[in-house]
């Protein structure tokens, strides 16, 4: 079996002490970042501040309501 690879990996990078799956956790969910347009984010920050809530809480609430409307329209 040939274990050499020609994959353009620089020689100075050494993975010999690497551990496969070291950070894998079954069932773990990854929270993906969502990037808002500047104008949208500025408006949402203002609304969240006025309501006294965290920006994430406001955005999640708005999205839940939109999802509910979409599902009701089906």
PDB file of N, CA, C and O in Angstrom:
ATOM      1  N   UNK A   1       0.841  -1.176   0.000  1.00  0.00           N
ATOM      2  CA  UNK A   1       0.000   0.000   0.000  1.00  0.00           C
ATOM      3  C   UNK A   1       0.886   1.239   0.000  1.00  0.00           C
ATOM      4  O   UNK A   1       1.809   1.342   0.808  1.00  0.00           O
ATOM      5  N   UNK A   2       0.616   2.167  -0.887  1.00  0.00           N
ATOM      6  CA  UNK A   2       1.389   3.389  -0.996  1.00  0.00           C
ATOM      7  C   UNK A   2       0.770   4.460  -0.105  1.00  0.00           C
ATOM      8  O   UNK A   2      -0.392   4.819  -0.293  1.00  0.00           O
ATOM      9  N   UNK A   3       1.543   4.985   0.881  1.00  0.00           N
ATOM     10  CA  UNK A   3       1.009   5.974   1.808  1.00  0.00           C
ATOM     11  C   UNK A   3       1.459   7.395   1.504  1.00  0.00           C
ATOM     12  O   UNK A   3       1.148   8.314   2.262  1.00  0.00           O
ATOM     13  N   UNK A   4       2.185   7.588   0.409  1.00  0.00           N
ATOM     14  CA  UNK A   4       2.595   8.944   0.063  1.00  0.00           C
ATOM     15  C   UNK A   4       1.496   9.612  -0.741  1.00  0.00           C
ATOM     16  O   UNK A   4       0.799   8.973  -1.530  1.00  0.00           O
ATOM     17  N   UNK A   5       1.355  10.920  -0.521  1.00  0.00           N
ATOM     18  CA  UNK A   5       0.323  11.686  -1.199  1.00  0.00           C
ATOM     19  C   UNK A   5       0.959  12.899  -1.870  1.00  0.00           C
ATOM     20  O   UNK A   5       1.858  13.522  -1.307  1.00  0.00           O
ATOM     21  N   UNK A   6       0.511  13.223  -3.030  1.00  0.00           N
ATOM     22  CA  UNK A   6       0.956  14.422  -3.724  1.00  0.00           C
ATOM     23  C   UNK A   6      -0.223  15.395  -3.722  1.00  0.00           C
ATOM     24  O   UNK A   6      -0.937  15.519  -4.717  1.00  0.00           O
ATOM     25  N   UNK A   7      -0.420  16.093  -2.579  1.00  0.00           N
ATOM     26  CA  UNK A   7      -1.606  16.922  -2.441  1.00  0.00           C
ATOM     27  C   UNK A   7      -1.287  18.396  -2.184  1.00  0.00           C
ATOM     28  O   UNK A   7      -2.127  19.125  -1.659  1.00  0.00           O
ATOM     29  N   UNK A   8      -0.112  18.828  -2.539  1.00  0.00           N
ATOM     30  CA  UNK A   8       0.318  20.225  -2.412  1.00  0.00           C
ATOM     31  C   UNK A   8       0.395  20.704  -0.967  1.00  0.00           C
ATOM     32  O   UNK A   8       0.428  21.913  -0.739  1.00  0.00           O
ATOM     33  N   UNK A   9       0.425  19.817   0.007  1.00  0.00           N
ATOM     34  CA  UNK A   9       0.563  20.205   1.413  1.00  0.00           C
ATOM     35  C   UNK A   9       2.033  20.514   1.664  1.00  0.00           C
ATOM     36  O   UNK A   9       2.892  19.691   1.348  1.00  0.00           O
ATOM     37  N   UNK A  10       2.344  21.688   2.228  1.00  0.00           N
ATOM     38  CA  UNK A  10       3.741  22.031   2.504  1.00  0.00           C
ATOM     39  C   UNK A  10       4.375  21.043   3.476  1.00  0.00           C
ATOM     40  O   UNK A  10       3.706  20.544   4.381  1.00  0.00           O
ATOM     41  N   UNK A  11       5.661  20.759   3.292  1.00  0.00           N
ATOM     42  CA  UNK A  11       6.371  19.792   4.131  1.00  0.00           C
ATOM     43  C   UNK A  11       6.455  20.223   5.589  1.00  0.00           C
ATOM     44  O   UNK A  11       6.527  19.371   6.474  1.00  0.00           O
ATOM     45  N   UNK A  12       6.446  21.546   5.864  1.00  0.00           N
ATOM     46  CA  UNK A  12       6.607  22.015   7.243  1.00  0.00           C
ATOM     47  C   UNK A  12       5.348  21.824   8.092  1.00  0.00           C
ATOM     48  O   UNK A  12       5.389  22.042   9.303  1.00  0.00           O
ATOM     49  N   UNK A  13       4.248  21.427   7.490  1.00  0.00           N
ATOM     50  CA  UNK A  13       3.031  21.158   8.258  1.00  0.00           C
ATOM     51  C   UNK A  13       3.030  19.686   8.644  1.00  0.00           C
ATOM     52  O   UNK A  13       3.002  18.799   7.790  1.00  0.00           O
ATOM     53  N   UNK A  14       3.061  19.448   9.956  1.00  0.00           N
ATOM     54  CA  UNK A  14       3.188  18.084  10.466  1.00  0.00           C
ATOM     55  C   UNK A  14       1.916  17.684  11.213  1.00  0.00           C
ATOM     56  O   UNK A  14       1.594  18.249  12.259  1.00  0.00           O
ATOM     57  N   UNK A  15       1.206  16.715  10.670  1.00  0.00           N
ATOM     58  CA  UNK A  15      -0.005  16.205  11.302  1.00  0.00           C
ATOM     59  C   UNK A  15       0.236  14.862  11.998  1.00  0.00           C
ATOM     60  O   UNK A  15      -0.716  14.167  12.353  1.00  0.00           O
ATOM     61  N   UNK A  16       1.500  14.500  12.193  1.00  0.00           N
ATOM     62  CA  UNK A  16       1.804  13.175  12.738  1.00  0.00           C
ATOM     63  C   UNK A  16       1.252  12.978  14.152  1.00  0.00           C
ATOM     64  O   UNK A  16       1.005  11.843  14.560  1.00  0.00           O
ATOM     65  N   UNK A  17       1.055  14.061  14.901  1.00  0.00           N
ATOM     66  CA  UNK A  17       0.500  13.935  16.253  1.00  0.00           C
ATOM     67  C   UNK A  17      -0.977  14.340  16.295  1.00  0.00           C
ATOM     68  O   UNK A  17      -1.550  14.511  17.371  1.00  0.00           O
ATOM     69  N   UNK A  18      -1.576  14.489  15.131  1.00  0.00           N
ATOM     70  CA  UNK A  18      -2.992  14.843  15.052  1.00  0.00           C
ATOM     71  C   UNK A  18      -3.871  13.692  15.507  1.00  0.00           C
ATOM     72  O   UNK A  18      -3.503  12.524  15.382  1.00  0.00           O
ATOM     73  N   UNK A  19      -5.021  14.032  16.028  1.00  0.00           N
ATOM     74  CA  UNK A  19      -5.968  13.026  16.514  1.00  0.00           C
ATOM     75  C   UNK A  19      -7.264  13.190  15.734  1.00  0.00           C
ATOM     76  O   UNK A  19      -7.926  14.223  15.826  1.00  0.00           O
ATOM     77  N   UNK A  20      -7.620  12.169  14.966  1.00  0.00           N
ATOM     78  CA  UNK A  20      -8.850  12.220  14.184  1.00  0.00           C
ATOM     79  C   UNK A  20     -10.066  12.236  15.110  1.00  0.00           C
ATOM     80  O   UNK A  20     -10.176  11.422  16.026  1.00  0.00           O
ATOM     81  N   UNK A  21     -10.973  13.176  14.852  1.00  0.00           N
ATOM     82  CA  UNK A  21     -12.208  13.247  15.608  1.00  0.00           C
ATOM     83  C   UNK A  21     -12.072  13.846  16.998  1.00  0.00           C
ATOM     84  O   UNK A  21     -12.991  13.719  17.807  1.00  0.00           O
ATOM     85  N   UNK A  22     -10.959  14.490  17.298  1.00  0.00           N
ATOM     86  CA  UNK A  22     -10.707  15.022  18.641  1.00  0.00           C
ATOM     87  C   UNK A  22     -11.824  15.953  19.108  1.00  0.00           C
ATOM     88  O   UNK A  22     -12.190  15.925  20.283  1.00  0.00           O
ATOM     89  N   UNK A  23     -12.364  16.764  18.226  1.00  0.00           N
ATOM     90  CA  UNK A  23     -13.382  17.727  18.616  1.00  0.00           C
ATOM     91  C   UNK A  23     -14.780  17.327  18.175  1.00  0.00           C
ATOM     92  O   UNK A  23     -15.722  18.104  18.336  1.00  0.00           O
ATOM     93  N   UNK A  24     -14.933  16.134  17.624  1.00  0.00           N
ATOM     94  CA  UNK A  24     -16.241  15.649  17.194  1.00  0.00           C
ATOM     95  C   UNK A  24     -17.081  15.262  18.395  1.00  0.00           C
ATOM     96  O   UNK A  24     -16.626  14.528  19.272  1.00  0.00           O
ATOM     97  N   UNK A  25     -18.301  15.756  18.430  1.00  0.00           N
ATOM     98  CA  UNK A  25     -19.244  15.385  19.483  1.00  0.00           C
ATOM     99  C   UNK A  25     -20.547  14.976  18.794  1.00  0.00           C
ATOM    100  O   UNK A  25     -21.185  15.806  18.146  1.00  0.00           O
ATOM    101  N   UNK A  26     -20.949  13.714  18.924  1.00  0.00           N
ATOM    102  CA  UNK A  26     -22.180  13.262  18.284  1.00  0.00           C
ATOM    103  C   UNK A  26     -23.373  14.108  18.719  1.00  0.00           C
ATOM    104  O   UNK A  26     -23.531  14.417  19.900  1.00  0.00           O
ATOM    105  N   UNK A  27     -24.195  14.471  17.765  1.00  0.00           N
ATOM    106  CA  UNK A  27     -25.398  15.230  18.059  1.00  0.00           C
ATOM    107  C   UNK A  27     -25.176  16.719  18.250  1.00  0.00           C
ATOM    108  O   UNK A  27     -26.141  17.460  18.440  1.00  0.00           O
ATOM    109  N   UNK A  28     -23.935  17.178  18.207  1.00  0.00           N
ATOM    110  CA  UNK A  28     -23.634  18.593  18.402  1.00  0.00           C
ATOM    111  C   UNK A  28     -24.152  19.386  17.202  1.00  0.00           C
ATOM    112  O   UNK A  28     -23.982  18.980  16.053  1.00  0.00           O
ATOM    113  N   UNK A  29     -24.788  20.525  17.492  1.00  0.00           N
ATOM    114  CA  UNK A  29     -25.295  21.397  16.429  1.00  0.00           C
ATOM    115  C   UNK A  29     -24.365  22.580  16.275  1.00  0.00           C
ATOM    116  O   UNK A  29     -23.884  23.141  17.259  1.00  0.00           O
ATOM    117  N   UNK A  30     -24.121  22.947  15.057  1.00  0.00           N
ATOM    118  CA  UNK A  30     -23.278  24.092  14.756  1.00  0.00           C
ATOM    119  C   UNK A  30     -24.177  25.292  14.511  1.00  0.00           C
ATOM    120  O   UNK A  30     -25.069  25.236  13.665  1.00  0.00           O
ATOM    121  N   UNK A  31     -23.954  26.372  15.238  1.00  0.00           N
ATOM    122  CA  UNK A  31     -24.689  27.605  15.004  1.00  0.00           C
ATOM    123  C   UNK A  31     -23.960  28.400  13.935  1.00  0.00           C
ATOM    124  O   UNK A  31     -22.870  28.925  14.159  1.00  0.00           O
ATOM    125  N   UNK A  32     -24.580  28.474  12.779  1.00  0.00           N
ATOM    126  CA  UNK A  32     -23.956  29.164  11.666  1.00  0.00           C
ATOM    127  C   UNK A  32     -24.102  30.668  11.804  1.00  0.00           C
ATOM    128  O   UNK A  32     -25.155  31.156  12.214  1.00  0.00           O
ATOM    129  N   UNK A  33     -23.056  31.406  11.467  1.00  0.00           N
ATOM    130  CA  UNK A  33     -23.180  32.864  11.501  1.00  0.00           C
ATOM    131  C   UNK A  33     -24.070  33.332  10.357  1.00  0.00           C
ATOM    132  O   UNK A  33     -24.040  32.768   9.263  1.00  0.00           O
ATOM    133  N   UNK A  34     -24.846  34.348  10.613  1.00  0.00           N
ATOM    134  CA  UNK A  34     -25.703  34.943   9.601  1.00  0.00           C
ATOM    135  C   UNK A  34     -25.280  36.398   9.475  1.00  0.00           C
ATOM    136  O   UNK A  34     -25.194  37.112  10.475  1.00  0.00           O
ATOM    137  N   UNK A  35     -25.019  36.835   8.261  1.00  0.00           N
ATOM    138  CA  UNK A  35     -24.547  38.193   8.040  1.00  0.00           C
ATOM    139  C   UNK A  35     -25.675  39.043   7.474  1.00  0.00           C
ATOM    140  O   UNK A  35     -26.251  38.721   6.435  1.00  0.00           O
ATOM    141  N   UNK A  36     -25.978  40.121   8.164  1.00  0.00           N
ATOM    142  CA  UNK A  36     -27.047  41.023   7.774  1.00  0.00           C
ATOM    143  C   UNK A  36     -26.478  42.200   7.006  1.00  0.00           C
ATOM    144  O   UNK A  36     -25.327  42.593   7.201  1.00  0.00           O
ATOM    145  N   UNK A  37     -27.299  42.756   6.131  1.00  0.00           N
ATOM    146  CA  UNK A  37     -26.905  43.996   5.464  1.00  0.00           C
ATOM    147  C   UNK A  37     -26.798  45.074   6.534  1.00  0.00           C
ATOM    148  O   UNK A  37     -27.524  45.045   7.527  1.00  0.00           O
ATOM    149  N   UNK A  38     -25.896  46.020   6.328  1.00  0.00           N
ATOM    150  CA  UNK A  38     -25.646  47.053   7.334  1.00  0.00           C
ATOM    151  C   UNK A  38     -26.910  47.800   7.740  1.00  0.00           C
ATOM    152  O   UNK A  38     -27.149  48.026   8.926  1.00  0.00           O
ATOM    153  N   UNK A  39     -27.717  48.181   6.758  1.00  0.00           N
ATOM    154  CA  UNK A  39     -28.926  48.947   7.056  1.00  0.00           C
ATOM    155  C   UNK A  39     -29.911  48.130   7.883  1.00  0.00           C
ATOM    156  O   UNK A  39     -30.541  48.645   8.807  1.00  0.00           O
ATOM    157  N   UNK A  40     -30.035  46.850   7.540  1.00  0.00           N
ATOM    158  CA  UNK A  40     -30.942  45.955   8.272  1.00  0.00           C
ATOM    159  C   UNK A  40     -30.446  45.781   9.705  1.00  0.00           C
ATOM    160  O   UNK A  40     -31.224  45.876  10.654  1.00  0.00           O
ATOM    161  N   UNK A  41     -29.162  45.529   9.854  1.00  0.00           N
ATOM    162  CA  UNK A  41     -28.600  45.337  11.189  1.00  0.00           C
ATOM    163  C   UNK A  41     -28.759  46.595  12.039  1.00  0.00           C
ATOM    164  O   UNK A  41     -29.125  46.508  13.211  1.00  0.00           O
ATOM    165  N   UNK A  42     -28.491  47.751  11.464  1.00  0.00           N
ATOM    166  CA  UNK A  42     -28.635  48.997  12.219  1.00  0.00           C
ATOM    167  C   UNK A  42     -30.067  49.174  12.716  1.00  0.00           C
ATOM    168  O   UNK A  42     -30.290  49.564  13.862  1.00  0.00           O
ATOM    169  N   UNK A  43     -31.029  48.887  11.853  1.00  0.00           N
ATOM    170  CA  UNK A  43     -32.449  49.037  12.230  1.00  0.00           C
ATOM    171  C   UNK A  43     -32.829  48.032  13.316  1.00  0.00           C
ATOM    172  O   UNK A  43     -33.541  48.374  14.260  1.00  0.00           O
ATOM    173  N   UNK A  44     -32.354  46.800  13.181  1.00  0.00           N
ATOM    174  CA  UNK A  44     -32.669  45.777  14.175  1.00  0.00           C
ATOM    175  C   UNK A  44     -32.017  46.082  15.522  1.00  0.00           C
ATOM    176  O   UNK A  44     -32.619  45.845  16.569  1.00  0.00           O
ATOM    177  N   UNK A  45     -30.808  46.597  15.501  1.00  0.00           N
ATOM    178  CA  UNK A  45     -30.135  46.976  16.751  1.00  0.00           C
ATOM    179  C   UNK A  45     -30.941  48.060  17.451  1.00  0.00           C
ATOM    180  O   UNK A  45     -31.120  48.015  18.668  1.00  0.00           O
ATOM    181  N   UNK A  46     -31.428  49.034  16.687  1.00  0.00           N
ATOM    182  CA  UNK A  46     -32.248  50.106  17.261  1.00  0.00           C
ATOM    183  C   UNK A  46     -33.533  49.541  17.861  1.00  0.00           C
ATOM    184  O   UNK A  46     -33.922  49.915  18.967  1.00  0.00           O
ATOM    185  N   UNK A  47     -34.192  48.637  17.129  1.00  0.00           N
ATOM    186  CA  UNK A  47     -35.426  48.028  17.633  1.00  0.00           C
ATOM    187  C   UNK A  47     -35.180  47.198  18.893  1.00  0.00           C
ATOM    188  O   UNK A  47     -35.943  47.272  19.857  1.00  0.00           O
ATOM    189  N   UNK A  48     -34.100  46.404  18.871  1.00  0.00           N
ATOM    190  CA  UNK A  48     -33.775  45.564  20.028  1.00  0.00           C
ATOM    191  C   UNK A  48     -33.495  46.429  21.251  1.00  0.00           C
ATOM    192  O   UNK A  48     -33.936  46.119  22.358  1.00  0.00           O
ATOM    193  N   UNK A  49     -32.766  47.502  21.043  1.00  0.00           N
ATOM    194  CA  UNK A  49     -32.450  48.413  22.147  1.00  0.00           C
ATOM    195  C   UNK A  49     -33.724  49.044  22.705  1.00  0.00           C
ATOM    196  O   UNK A  49     -33.892  49.139  23.921  1.00  0.00           O
ATOM    197  N   UNK A  50     -34.617  49.471  21.820  1.00  0.00           N
ATOM    198  CA  UNK A  50     -35.870  50.097  22.252  1.00  0.00           C
ATOM    199  C   UNK A  50     -36.744  49.119  23.035  1.00  0.00           C
ATOM    200  O   UNK A  50     -37.462  49.517  23.953  1.00  0.00           O
ATOM    201  N   UNK A  51     -36.679  47.817  22.664  1.00  0.00           N
ATOM    202  CA  UNK A  51     -37.480  46.800  23.370  1.00  0.00           C
ATOM    203  C   UNK A  51     -36.763  46.260  24.602  1.00  0.00           C
ATOM    204  O   UNK A  51     -37.356  45.552  25.415  1.00  0.00           O
ATOM    205  N   UNK A  52     -35.487  46.597  24.733  1.00  0.00           N
ATOM    206  CA  UNK A  52     -34.712  46.098  25.866  1.00  0.00           C
ATOM    207  C   UNK A  52     -34.374  44.630  25.765  1.00  0.00           C
ATOM    208  O   UNK A  52     -34.264  43.940  26.778  1.00  0.00           O
ATOM    209  N   UNK A  53     -34.207  44.146  24.531  1.00  0.00           N
ATOM    210  CA  UNK A  53     -33.870  42.731  24.321  1.00  0.00           C
ATOM    211  C   UNK A  53     -32.566  42.628  23.536  1.00  0.00           C
ATOM    212  O   UNK A  53     -32.110  43.589  22.916  1.00  0.00           O
ATOM    213  N   UNK A  54     -31.993  41.451  23.583  1.00  0.00           N
ATOM    214  CA  UNK A  54     -30.777  41.151  22.829  1.00  0.00           C
ATOM    215  C   UNK A  54     -31.099  41.079  21.337  1.00  0.00           C
ATOM    216  O   UNK A  54     -32.190  40.655  20.957  1.00  0.00           O
ATOM    217  N   UNK A  55     -30.164  41.487  20.501  1.00  0.00           N
ATOM    218  CA  UNK A  55     -30.364  41.451  19.052  1.00  0.00           C
ATOM    219  C   UNK A  55     -30.735  40.049  18.578  1.00  0.00           C
ATOM    220  O   UNK A  55     -31.641  39.893  17.760  1.00  0.00           O
ATOM    221  N   UNK A  56     -30.046  39.034  19.081  1.00  0.00           N
ATOM    222  CA  UNK A  56     -30.350  37.654  18.672  1.00  0.00           C
ATOM    223  C   UNK A  56     -31.771  37.258  19.022  1.00  0.00           C
ATOM    224  O   UNK A  56     -32.446  36.589  18.239  1.00  0.00           O
ATOM    225  N   UNK A  57     -32.227  37.666  20.195  1.00  0.00           N
ATOM    226  CA  UNK A  57     -33.594  37.340  20.615  1.00  0.00           C
ATOM    227  C   UNK A  57     -34.602  38.001  19.688  1.00  0.00           C
ATOM    228  O   UNK A  57     -35.589  37.377  19.301  1.00  0.00           O
ATOM    229  N   UNK A  58     -34.363  39.260  19.327  1.00  0.00           N
ATOM    230  CA  UNK A  58     -35.272  39.969  18.421  1.00  0.00           C
ATOM    231  C   UNK A  58     -35.312  39.302  17.054  1.00  0.00           C
ATOM    232  O   UNK A  58     -36.389  39.083  16.499  1.00  0.00           O
ATOM    233  N   UNK A  59     -34.147  38.979  16.511  1.00  0.00           N
ATOM    234  CA  UNK A  59     -34.082  38.364  15.177  1.00  0.00           C
ATOM    235  C   UNK A  59     -34.764  37.001  15.191  1.00  0.00           C
ATOM    236  O   UNK A  59     -35.510  36.677  14.268  1.00  0.00           O
ATOM    237  N   UNK A  60     -34.519  36.197  16.227  1.00  0.00           N
ATOM    238  CA  UNK A  60     -35.173  34.888  16.316  1.00  0.00           C
ATOM    239  C   UNK A  60     -36.679  35.029  16.407  1.00  0.00           C
ATOM    240  O   UNK A  60     -37.413  34.255  15.793  1.00  0.00           O
ATOM    241  N   UNK A  61     -37.148  36.007  17.166  1.00  0.00           N
ATOM    242  CA  UNK A  61     -38.581  36.241  17.288  1.00  0.00           C
ATOM    243  C   UNK A  61     -39.186  36.639  15.937  1.00  0.00           C
ATOM    244  O   UNK A  61     -40.232  36.119  15.547  1.00  0.00           O
ATOM    245  N   UNK A  62     -38.538  37.546  15.238  1.00  0.00           N
ATOM    246  CA  UNK A  62     -39.026  37.969  13.922  1.00  0.00           C
ATOM    247  C   UNK A  62     -39.054  36.798  12.933  1.00  0.00           C
ATOM    248  O   UNK A  62     -40.010  36.641  12.173  1.00  0.00           O
ATOM    249  N   UNK A  63     -38.018  35.996  12.950  1.00  0.00           N
ATOM    250  CA  UNK A  63     -37.965  34.852  12.039  1.00  0.00           C
ATOM    251  C   UNK A  63     -39.031  33.815  12.378  1.00  0.00           C
ATOM    252  O   UNK A  63     -39.652  33.250  11.478  1.00  0.00           O
ATOM    253  N   UNK A  64     -39.250  33.560  13.669  1.00  0.00           N
ATOM    254  CA  UNK A  64     -40.314  32.632  14.073  1.00  0.00           C
ATOM    255  C   UNK A  64     -41.671  33.097  13.549  1.00  0.00           C
ATOM    256  O   UNK A  64     -42.458  32.297  13.041  1.00  0.00           O
ATOM    257  N   UNK A  65     -41.936  34.399  13.677  1.00  0.00           N
ATOM    258  CA  UNK A  65     -43.204  34.952  13.196  1.00  0.00           C
ATOM    259  C   UNK A  65     -43.321  34.817  11.678  1.00  0.00           C
ATOM    260  O   UNK A  65     -44.387  34.482  11.163  1.00  0.00           O
ATOM    261  N   UNK A  66     -42.224  35.078  10.964  1.00  0.00           N
ATOM    262  CA  UNK A  66     -42.246  34.917   9.496  1.00  0.00           C
ATOM    263  C   UNK A  66     -42.474  33.461   9.104  1.00  0.00           C
ATOM    264  O   UNK A  66     -43.234  33.182   8.177  1.00  0.00           O
ATOM    265  N   UNK A  67     -41.836  32.549   9.789  1.00  0.00           N
ATOM    266  CA  UNK A  67     -42.014  31.124   9.503  1.00  0.00           C
ATOM    267  C   UNK A  67     -43.473  30.727   9.746  1.00  0.00           C
ATOM    268  O   UNK A  67     -44.065  29.993   8.954  1.00  0.00           O
ATOM    269  N   UNK A  68     -44.041  31.217  10.840  1.00  0.00           N
ATOM    270  CA  UNK A  68     -45.443  30.922  11.152  1.00  0.00           C
ATOM    271  C   UNK A  68     -46.361  31.452  10.059  1.00  0.00           C
ATOM    272  O   UNK A  68     -47.287  30.755   9.644  1.00  0.00           O
ATOM    273  N   UNK A  69     -46.121  32.677   9.582  1.00  0.00           N
ATOM    274  CA  UNK A  69     -46.928  33.243   8.501  1.00  0.00           C
ATOM    275  C   UNK A  69     -46.808  32.426   7.219  1.00  0.00           C
ATOM    276  O   UNK A  69     -47.802  32.179   6.536  1.00  0.00           O
ATOM    277  N   UNK A  70     -45.596  32.013   6.902  1.00  0.00           N
ATOM    278  CA  UNK A  70     -45.369  31.208   5.695  1.00  0.00           C
ATOM    279  C   UNK A  70     -46.110  29.886   5.799  1.00  0.00           C
ATOM    280  O   UNK A  70     -46.734  29.445   4.833  1.00  0.00           O
ATOM    281  N   UNK A  71     -46.046  29.254   6.957  1.00  0.00           N
ATOM    282  CA  UNK A  71     -46.716  27.964   7.148  1.00  0.00           C
ATOM    283  C   UNK A  71     -48.225  28.116   7.110  1.00  0.00           C
ATOM    284  O   UNK A  71     -48.917  27.227   6.614  1.00  0.00           O
ATOM    285  N   UNK A  72     -48.753  29.222   7.622  1.00  0.00           N
ATOM    286  CA  UNK A  72     -50.200  29.445   7.589  1.00  0.00           C
ATOM    287  C   UNK A  72     -50.684  29.710   6.158  1.00  0.00           C
ATOM    288  O   UNK A  72     -51.831  29.410   5.828  1.00  0.00           O
ATOM    289  N   UNK A  73     -49.822  30.264   5.317  1.00  0.00           N
ATOM    290  CA  UNK A  73     -50.199  30.595   3.952  1.00  0.00           C
ATOM    291  C   UNK A  73     -50.212  29.366   3.044  1.00  0.00           C
ATOM    292  O   UNK A  73     -50.716  29.436   1.923  1.00  0.00           O
ATOM    293  N   UNK A  74     -49.679  28.272   3.499  1.00  0.00           N
ATOM    294  CA  UNK A  74     -49.608  27.057   2.671  1.00  0.00           C
ATOM    295  C   UNK A  74     -50.942  26.436   2.501  1.00  0.00           C
ATOM    296  O   UNK A  74     -51.065  25.409   1.835  1.00  0.00           O
TER     297      UNK A  74
END
